Amino acid sequence: MSHANALLTPKGRLRLARCIVDDRWPLRRAAERFQVSVTTAARWAARYRALGEAGMEDRSSRPVRSPRRTSVRRERRIIAIRVNRRWGPARIGYLLGIHPSTVHRVLSRFGLAKLAWLDRATGGPPV
């Protein structure tokens, strides 16, 4: 998120793209005027040509797909081991052959608390 006076807010991007596309400024001149690289100026001009004013808005940086995401089956095994045996990410990772940071991310995604925050006898929140 940029601040309101930045050169490349959606409004600034639109001005840059209009200078290049509508007013036919050379890329180098427009990039120099708006203090960006020629590559950036070309990118915004291309997006303006393709999408118009709507293309100047900020986009989400979240990927459209994640082909290497941990499978649902493996996530279920991680959760089952955590609930039944009350093991931490390092032991679960060693058992399943997964890196502990991956196990931790799965446990965090499903909202499973740290073992130190749980009651040892019941495995639930302390009473």
Secondary structure, DSSP 8 states (H G I E B T S, - for coil): ---TT-TTSHHHHHHHHHHHHTS---HHHHHHHTT--HHHHHHHHHHHHHHGGGGGS----S-S--TTS--HHHHHHHHHHHHHH---HHHHHHHHT--HHHHHHHHHHTT---GGGS-TTTSS---
